[in-house]
């Protein structure tokens, strides 16, 4: 398998310790250090790991990182586990690129959440939710269901702001530019994609947020990104 050919532009691949170091285009929050994923082939699978970098990065910031907090971050991404203070996952060749993206996102979540570890709302502010709801109901009427509870492929239960019960149901998340809420949205959509790969998944995000461009890049592999000002695009989806 040619790793470079299956990864998107912006990834650098280098030999490392009988395996590979994959330097991703995403950086840790705050200092611009690029996030890496380490890959080793084990029989017909690949073991991916952050090599403990997320934990070390947090420690270097002077922030106490507990095993519970590591588990909290890992729970965002359904395929990522914690072992000996490392974030890791096991994948096959078919899912290799997506597993790299998942592990990259989990590391970034550590660097964001570590600054406060405060509970964060998983939905956008009420004004944005109301506006998206009005847009949807103008076209779909009673087919629009709000605050829908879903059990993902991982077994975790989460709530989406909207599901539109058309012939091909639409699953819609609505978030602000707050990084922790972005990561939770990513986790919800990743879990939903595992449950139903062909599902129609959308994330509406306020494009005025400073984090919009980077967030859209991170989320685009998991759902169709729709800027809040162009939310009417949901009516043509």
N, C-alpha and C positions, 0 to 999 in steps of 0.2 A: 504494500500500500504506500503510495506516494502522499505523505502527509501534507506537503505544501499545496498539492493540487486540490485537496478536498476542503481546505480552509479558505475563508474569505480573504480579500486583500487586507494587508495591515498586520498579519501574523508573521513572526520570524521563528524559524525552526532550527535548532542547533543540537548536535549530539551532546548528551550529558549523562554521566554515570550509568553506562550500559542502557541508556534510554534516550529520551529527547527532552529538551527544554523548549517550550512553546511560549514565546513572548507575545502577549496579546496587545491589541491597540488600546485597551482600557487601562486607566491608571487608578491607583489608590486615591481616595479622596484626600485632598489637602496638600500632598507633596509632589504629585506628578510622576511617581515611580510606577513604571509599567508592571502590570500583573502578569505573573508567569504560571504556567501549568506544566507539570512534569509527567511524562508518559512512559510507561514500561509495558512491554508486551509479556503477558503471562498466558502461556498456551495459546488459545485462540481468542483471548480477550485482551483488553487494554486496561491497566490500572492507572488512573489519573489522580494526581495529588497536587495540592498547593505547596507541598514541602514544608508546611508550617509557617509559610510566609505571612499569612493573614494574622496569625497569633503573634508573630515576632513584630510585625508592623504596629500592631496595637500596643504591645508592650513598650515599643520604642517611643510611643506617644505618651507614656506614663499612665496608661489606662489599665485598670484591673480587668482581666478577661477570665471569666469562670467557665467551667464546663457547661453550665446551664445556658450561658450566653452564647457559647459556640453552638449548642444544640438549637437555640432559638434561630440563629442565622441559617444553619443547615436545613431547618424545617421549611424555609422559604422555597428552596429548590427540592422537588421530590426525589431527585436522583442523587443528591449529595449527602454524604454521611460524615460523621466526625470520628476520628480514630487517632489516639495519642496526640491530640491538639492539632491534627491536620484535617483539612477538608479533602475528601476523596470520593471517587466513584469508580465503578467497574463498568466498562462498556464494550460493545463489539464494533466492528469496522463500520457497519451501516450507521450507527448512532454516534460515531466518534466526534464529528464536528459539533453536533448539538451538545454533547457532554462537555466538550471544551468550553462552549459558551455558558453552560450551566455553572461550571466550576469557576469560571471567570466572574460571573455575576455574583456568586456567593462570596467570593473574596472582596469584591467591591462593597457588598452589603456590610461586611465586617467593618470596613474602614469608615463607612457612613454611620452605622448604628452605634459604634463604639464610643462616639462622642457624648452620648447621653443615655442610651438604652431606655428611653421613655416609651410608654405605650403610644402608638401612633394610629390615628384613624386610618382605616383601609379604603376610605372613599373620599372623593373630593368634597369641597365645601358645598353647603346646601344650594347655593345659587347656581353652581354649575350643574349639579344633579338635576335640579328642577328644570333648567333650560334644556338639558338633553332629553328629559322625560317629556316635556312639551313637544319637542321636535318629533320624537318617536310617535307619540300619540296622535299627532296631526295626520299621520299616514297609516299607522297600524292599529290605532284604536285599542280595543280590548285585548288584542294579541300581545300587548306590552305588559309584562309582569315585572314588578319591582321587588328588590331585596330578595332574590331567589337563592335558596340554600342548595348547594351542590356538593356531593361527595366525589372527590377527584379519584384518579387512578391510584394515588398513594394511600387512599383511605381517609385523608384529611378532609374535613368539612369546611367550606368557605362560602361566603355570600357575595354574589355579584349584584351590582346596582340594577341591572336590567337584563332580562331575557325576552326576546321577541319570538313568539311561537308561530313562525311562518313555516312553510313546507321545509325549508332548511333553516332551523332555528338560529337566531343571532344571539351571541353571548357578548355582553357589552360591559366593560369596566370603565369607570370614570374617575380620573385622579388629577391631583394638582402636581406641581413640580417638586414637591418634597421628596427627597431621595429615598427615605425609608418607605413611604407609600408607593413609590415607583417599584421598589424591589418586591413588596408584597403583591403588587399587581402582576409583576413578572412571574412570581411563584404560582399565583392562581391560574394564569394562562398556561404556564408550563404543565401544571397538573391536569388542566382541562384538555390540553393537546394530547397528553398521554392517554387520557380516557377516550377521546374522540378526535383522532388526528385530522379528520376532514371537517371538523366543526368550523363554523363561521365565527371567528373571534375578533373583537374590536376593542381598542383602548382609545378613549377620548381624553386628551390631555391639553391643558392650558399652554398654548405656544408662547405666551408672554413670560413664562417662567424661565429663569436664567439657565436651568438645567435641561431645557426642552430638547435641544439638538442632541446632546449626549444621551439623554433618556430615550429619545426616539430610535437612536442607533442601537441601543441595548435591547429595546423591546420589539424591534421589527421582526425578529425571528420567531416571535411567539404570537403575534397578533397584528392585524392591520391597524396602523396608527392614524388617527384622525384628529387634526387640530381642532380645538374647541370652536374657533370661529368658522370652521367648515363642517360643523356637525351635521348639516343637511345632507352630507355625503352618505350618511347612514340610510337615507331614504332610497338611495339607488344601489345599495349593497346587494 
